[in-house]
Amino acid sequence: MNIDFSHIADLFGTPTYVYDASEIRKRIRMVCSVFKGHEFSILFALKANSNSALLRLMAEEGVGADVVSSGELVAAKRAGMKPVLWNGNGKTVQDKKFFVKQGFDILSLDSVEELEMWHDSDLVKLLRVNPNIDARTHPHISTGMKHHKFGVAVEEIHKVADKIDGLHVHIGSQITSVEPYRAAYTQLVEEIKKHNFKTLDLGGGWGIDYNGESLDIDQMRSVINTVFSGFSGRLIVELGRFIAGPAGSLLTRVVKVKKGEKTFIVTDAGMNNLIRPALYDAFHRIRVLEPVGPASLCDVVGPLCETGDKLGSNRYLELPAEGSLLLVEDTGAYGFSMASNYNGMPLPAEVMWEDNSPRLIRRRQTIEEMYSNVILD
Ligand SMILES: Cc1ncc(COP(=O)(O)O)c(C=O)c1O
């Protein structure tokens, strides 16, 4: 990507998330290529990023929405995404009223019990199945084993088979081997044949290249073609990270370069903007845009009062000068959407780079906005 980050920083300040529109479009087309020859729908999991300007671009490419809250439903509707699927293990009666009023298309039931809430509805209903398969990813983003809270055991499907239209499975996120998928889908295809279901939601989770390892798309195509060769119904995929992750970078300015036994590059972005390194020990490549010194062993840290407030540890980076720019790469998914106001920090700006120019798609939050719903008296 040939993005003028320096111009963006001058125009909109830092920290700012920057998204490359052409990369998003390219990745959606890659997903399409995996399902060619099948009836399929691509949904974007809004939990990865819910900026409606990005979502609108996805809608233009024919992408629908996987939402888990009323807030995400509003973002998807504003962007014109269709179809909309509602996922979640804790849907409340209030949520239900909101969703029914706004309108949506597909429901994923997380339990047999949940069906009671929906007996009078003619929506497409899927039952989330927990296949008890290890996705071989970080434990916090693994979801398909029987001790996880999601879905029901395969043995329970028969209890509601005559009241549902299909199945749903999502075994985790940032999965880099196709084998857990092959195992899960092989189980489900048996159930589908048994009950003559017409729809199967394959979940998301395709792993991206944060640090040299990613899901092999050609292998995934081969798994889909092999496992579903005899299935003529609709396949749904609900991807977040794969579509948005590599399209985004967090642009930040160096506040200090602190040299000592260890060198600390202190930036104006911290765990309030990007929590993944602190939360999961996640790795993101860091690019020094204007290096002035030789490569040194550094920690890149934020300005917050937490030792865990880091963007990268033990990196060999060419040293930047105070005031220069750094990029934290592959942060288009689970970056802004997990940002917080911790330490009294307003949320960052978001910018979309399209047709060789930047467009502000979310203003930086002001301090007044951050406290606007606090009641003092
Ligand atoms: C049910 C469900 N579907 C889809 C996703 C999207 O996952 P990913 O961003 O890894 O594609 C998630 C995220 O964990 C999820 O919980």
The ligand as an ORCA input file, in Angstrom:
! r2SCAN-3c Opt
* xyz 0 1
  C     -19.462    -16.334     16.315
  C     -18.327    -15.628     15.685
  N     -18.318    -15.518     14.351
  C     -17.320    -14.876     13.699
  C     -16.256    -14.330     14.396
  C     -15.178    -13.648     13.622
  O     -13.950    -14.238     13.814
  P     -12.695    -13.755     12.967
  O     -12.557    -12.295     13.173
  O     -11.560    -14.496     13.537
  O     -12.954    -14.116     11.543
  C     -16.221    -14.434     15.792
  C     -15.086    -13.892     16.549
  O     -14.546    -14.482     17.420
  C     -17.294    -15.087     16.462
  O     -17.318    -15.206     17.789
*
